[in-house]
Amino acid sequence: MKFLPVLVMALAVKVPAAEWTAEPDISLRSGYNDNVLLDPRPHTSVWETDLSAASKFGVARENQGLFGDAGVVIRRFSGGSGRESSDLLDREDYFFNADAYHQTERNVFRGNIDFIRDSTQDSEVNDSGSFTNVYATRIRKTLGASWVRTLTEKMSFDLDYQYNDVSFADDPGEIDLIPYKFNQLTASLNYQLTPRTVGILQSTGSIYKPDTVAGLEQITGLNSETLNFQAGVNSAFSETIDLSILAGYRKTKSDTNFATGFCIGANPGASFPDCDGGFRVPTGFEKGETKTSGSVYSASITKRLEKGSLSASISRTQRPDLNGRLLDSNQLRLNGVYRLTEMLQVSLPVQYSENETIVSIFGRDESNAVIANQEERKQKYFSIIPRVSWRFLREWKLSGEYQYAKRKDRLQDTASRNAVYLTLSYVPTKLSISR
């Protein structure tokens, strides 16, 4: 036992001190929504009340750290009927993500894990402005790893891999949703052109694979691979302006094992395997390959003000959607935040998106389709959310917001939404412990 004090002292010397932090947040939101599903079909208005509890967390040592956040949202609806009834809309959502890193003299290693359980109505609109008429539960799992290597005083190399698995809970209408897996590997070479500007050469490869769904075995079998190259700069343009620009070219190759057949009793203009309003009669399978190409880019600028900030971003990226399509997703986002007083703040986020199908679940190349009106193959979304926040006590905040959103789908059906919400938030002081 006489060696115990020596052992304790040795461990205290070898184990570096760590700082543990936690930032809890509890919110209650309630409001009126005249089209919660953003549905072009007849619908009813609803009242929504959400209770959410979340917390950011972290632990950091000199060269290591782990940071993340987790939370739950309980959503309850009333006043609606049919598709907007509380029996279908009520839900509980969860999220968890963590990011760990380890740094050496010339290397930084990172790993991340992300789990989200949310609504298909929320997830697609928030991610890309895409949407679906099916109200179901989306479950997305993400695993990733990255490595940053300092090559010289001015040059570094980044390698990042992300794996995404998207599936759906057993909700009504699941047959219209296609689970998928999406793998992406990005390599970047960064060079310090000036003290404020970094030049970037980047290459990204991705593989998109929709799952086979029970009842749709005859019309799935897509495997799509995309390779893109981009070049650009990140620049601290001035003391208050940050600028980032990347632009390049992508090529997409899709191998498909798709069914052949004909329709019986379908609406005029319908074709196999859609067979709108009719029955599918499969006759066999046919192997096919499609190749498409196009531009990719992203640009953002942020202006810091004395009492707020202004930001704008525009991008064109490739991403899968919930209906088994690979999309060219075009997005424009604007946001302004201004602090009127120490307690009063206003913000105005704006989003506009256009999504075009590159390859459908059936392996059809739609990027170069000959359509009389090219706008017919675009899916569009617009939203604007003016918001006012009042921190009436140090740990209490009251926010009010108005939401306007409008969508137009590939069939030219349109829908709009008006909503008003009040949110009461309790945000206690950040907890920090060093030991």
Secondary structure, DSSP 8 states (H G I E B T S, - for coil): -TTHHHHHHHHHHHS---EEEEEEEEEEEEEEES-TT--SS----EEEEEEEEEEEEEEE-SSEEEEEEEEEEEEEEES--GGGSHHHH-EEEEEEEEEEEEE-SSEEEEEEEEEEEEEHHHHHHHHHS---S---EEEEEEEEEEEEEE-SSSEEEEEEEEEEEEEE-S-TTGGG---EEEEEEEEEEEEEEETTEEEEEEEEEEEEEE---TT-GGG--EEEEEEEEEEEEEE--SSSEEEEEEEEEEEEEEEEEEEEEEEES--TT--TTT-TTSEEEEEEEEEEEEEEEEEEEEEEEEEE-SSEEEEEEEEEEEEE-TTS-EEEEEEEEEEEEEESSSSEEEEEEEEEEEEEEEE-TT--B-TT---SSGGGGEEEEEEE--EEEEEEETTEEEEEEEEEEEEE-TT--EEEEEEEEEEEEE----EEEE-
